[in-house]
Amino acid sequence: SSHPGSGLRHRLGQLLVAMGKAAKTGGKKVAAAPLGQQKKKAVKNPLFEKTPKNFRLGGDIQPKRDLTRFVRWPRYIRLQRMKKIMLMRLKMPPAINQFNSTIDKNQAGSLLRLLKKYQPETKEAKK
């Protein structure tokens, strides 16, 4: 009661406790559990009692959070991510899409053999 208003705070606390007791006595009584289903309370070792962490000012250190979404990423990373999303969302006509990949060795060989038949004749062949 050294602080002003602490007497009032104490009285309010007593009233709340009294109200809680009055509310508990007036309710319906729940039937006790059968003997086979009664829960056995685990014996707790007082040396290893878990105390709740206090994250307020001057309390415990806040847990590490994953902040990757809020990082200002370098420009090249942002660009490659935007490009990937854009390519997923846009449909590309096949006539343009054919230049996004190269053909394999077997296909390239057969194509060159075909094109060699349509090659213009050289100066030696003309003579």
BADO-766280 format. One record per residue (C-alpha): x, y, z; residue in three letters. Coordinates in steps of 0.2 Angstrom, whole numbers, always signed. Layout:
! BADO-766280
ATOM      c1      c2      c3   code
ATOM       X       Y       Z    Ala
...
This chain:
! BADO-766280
ATOM      c1      c2      c3   code
ATOM      +0      +0      +0    Ser
ATOM     +15     +12      -3    Ser
ATOM      +9     +17     -20    His
ATOM      -7     +28     -22    Pro
ATOM     -22     +17     -28    Gly
ATOM     -14      +1     -22    Ser
ATOM     -28      -1      -9    Gly
ATOM     -41      +0     -22    Leu
ATOM     -32     -12     -33    Arg
ATOM     -31     -25     -19    His
ATOM     -50     -23     -15    Arg
ATOM     -54     -25     -33    Leu
ATOM     -44     -41     -33    Gly
ATOM     -53     -47     -18    Gln
ATOM     -70     -44     -26    Leu
ATOM     -65     -53     -42    Leu
ATOM     -60     -68     -32    Val
ATOM     -76     -68     -22    Ala
ATOM     -86     -66     -39    Met
ATOM     -77     -81     -46    Gly
ATOM     -81     -92     -31    Lys
ATOM     -99     -87     -31    Ala
ATOM    -100     -91     -50    Ala
ATOM     -92    -108     -47    Lys
ATOM    -104    -113     -33    Thr
ATOM    -120    -109     -43    Gly
ATOM    -116    -120     -58    Gly
ATOM    -121    -138     -62    Lys
ATOM    -111    -151     -55    Lys
ATOM    -103    -163     -67    Val
ATOM    -103    -182     -63    Ala
ATOM     -86    -189     -58    Ala
ATOM     -77    -200     -71    Ala
ATOM     -78    -219     -69    Pro
ATOM     -64    -227     -59    Leu
ATOM     -56    -234     -75    Gly
ATOM     -55    -218     -84    Gln
ATOM     -48    -206     -71    Gln
ATOM     -32    -198     -77    Lys
ATOM     -16    -201     -67    Lys
ATOM      -7    -185     -65    Lys
ATOM     +11    -186     -69    Ala
ATOM     +23    -182     -55    Val
ATOM     +33    -166     -59    Lys
ATOM     +51    -164     -54    Asn
ATOM     +52    -146     -46    Pro
ATOM     +70    -145     -53    Leu
ATOM     +64    -145     -71    Phe
ATOM     +48    -135     -70    Glu
ATOM     +44    -125     -86    Lys
ATOM     +42    -107     -84    Thr
ATOM     +33     -97     -97    Pro
ATOM     +44     -85    -107    Lys
ATOM     +41     -67    -105    Asn
ATOM     +44     -57    -122    Phe
ATOM     +39     -40    -115    Arg
ATOM     +52     -26    -112    Leu
ATOM     +68     -32    -103    Gly
ATOM     +62     -50    -105    Gly
ATOM     +67     -65    -115    Asp
ATOM     +74     -63    -133    Ile
ATOM     +62     -64    -147    Gln
ATOM     +62     -80    -157    Pro
ATOM     +70     -80    -174    Lys
ATOM     +57     -77    -187    Arg
ATOM     +59     -81    -206    Asp
ATOM     +59     -64    -214    Leu
ATOM     +64     -69    -232    Thr
ATOM     +48     -62    -239    Arg
ATOM     +52     -44    -232    Phe
ATOM     +70     -44    -238    Val
ATOM     +75     -31    -252    Arg
ATOM     +83     -44    -264    Trp
ATOM     +96     -39    -277    Pro
ATOM     +90     -33    -294    Arg
ATOM     +96     -49    -303    Tyr
ATOM     +86     -60    -291    Ile
ATOM     +70     -50    -292    Arg
ATOM     +72     -50    -311    Leu
ATOM     +74     -69    -313    Gln
ATOM     +60     -72    -301    Arg
ATOM     +48     -60    -311    Met
ATOM     +54     -69    -327    Lys
ATOM     +50     -86    -320    Lys
ATOM     +32     -80    -315    Ile
ATOM     +30     -72    -332    Met
ATOM     +35     -87    -342    Leu
ATOM     +23     -98    -332    Met
ATOM      +8     -86    -334    Arg
ATOM     +11     -82    -353    Leu
ATOM      +6     -94    -367    Lys
ATOM     +19     -93    -381    Met
ATOM     +15     -98    -399    Pro
ATOM     +25    -113    -405    Pro
ATOM     +32    -104    -419    Ala
ATOM     +42     -93    -406    Ile
ATOM     +44    -106    -393    Asn
ATOM     +54    -117    -405    Gln
ATOM     +69    -106    -402    Phe
ATOM     +69    -109    -383    Asn
ATOM     +77    -126    -385    Ser
ATOM     +91    -134    -396    Thr
ATOM     +89    -150    -405    Ile
ATOM     +99    -165    -400    Asp
ATOM    +114    -172    -409    Lys
ATOM    +104    -186    -419    Asn
ATOM     +91    -174    -425    Gln
ATOM    +105    -161    -430    Ala
ATOM    +114    -174    -440    Gly
ATOM     +98    -179    -450    Ser
ATOM     +94    -161    -453    Leu
ATOM    +111    -157    -460    Leu
ATOM    +110    -172    -471    Arg
ATOM     +94    -166    -478    Leu
ATOM    +100    -149    -481    Leu
ATOM    +116    -155    -490    Lys
ATOM    +104    -161    -504    Lys
ATOM     +98    -144    -507    Tyr
ATOM    +115    -135    -506    Gln
ATOM    +118    -124    -521    Pro
ATOM    +132    -132    -532    Glu
ATOM    +149    -126    -530    Thr
ATOM    +160    -118    -544    Lys
ATOM    +169    -135    -547    Glu
ATOM    +153    -144    -549    Ala
ATOM    +147    -131    -562    Lys
ATOM    +162    -134    -573    Lys
